[in-house]
């Protein structure tokens, strides 16, 4: 009789610990969601108006891309940090594609893990492997906290803003730091109801094609 009771007591303790840990995680995510745009992860890192880290890494398509430094491309660049299996990240992907298309901002997604973990995510959102870099080190360079998060870099390689982007409004506010609120919010009230693939601009669109200009130029090197 004593053994079953001890077993049940131990099981209750384990379940209680799991519930407490889950609650702590939800509270942390809630605080991050309420954090203002540009709130950095504790521990320093690059701050707005400072040079962004200069890093090079291969995309999933195999081309080496350079982030940071002076670019010959005049448009700013939005880095969106995500992870596979994150439902909130998929929502942010769609919002980032839509908002960057409206604001004429280049876009690159960064994750960590195995290539095969991102295959479904890329397919569901109508993206290409050249839109993704898998490198946890880049997130460390930018001192990015829990994902989804983002960092905006201007053409001079300066960090404009970085922080949590768990809501569309946070992405809009971050992009408005560089592109201006009018260009970001224009038409924002009428969000597309089409599939993620049709949300992407095509070659006949007056805005740049995500599959071409939105990619980083692997030949761009930082100014010495």
Secondary structure as GFF3:
##gff-version 3
##sequence-region A 1 224
A	DSSP	alpha_helix	2	34	.	.	.	ID=ss1
A	DSSP	beta_strand	55	58	.	.	.	ID=ss2
A	DSSP	beta_strand	64	67	.	.	.	ID=ss3
A	DSSP	beta_strand	77	81	.	.	.	ID=ss4
A	DSSP	alpha_helix	87	103	.	.	.	ID=ss5
A	DSSP	beta_strand	106	111	.	.	.	ID=ss6
A	DSSP	three_ten_helix	115	118	.	.	.	ID=ss7
A	DSSP	alpha_helix	119	124	.	.	.	ID=ss8
A	DSSP	three_ten_helix	129	131	.	.	.	ID=ss9
A	DSSP	beta_strand	132	134	.	.	.	ID=ss10
A	DSSP	alpha_helix	136	141	.	.	.	ID=ss11
A	DSSP	beta_strand	149	153	.	.	.	ID=ss12
A	DSSP	beta_strand	159	164	.	.	.	ID=ss13
A	DSSP	alpha_helix	168	179	.	.	.	ID=ss14
A	DSSP	alpha_helix	181	185	.	.	.	ID=ss15
A	DSSP	alpha_helix	196	199	.	.	.	ID=ss16
###
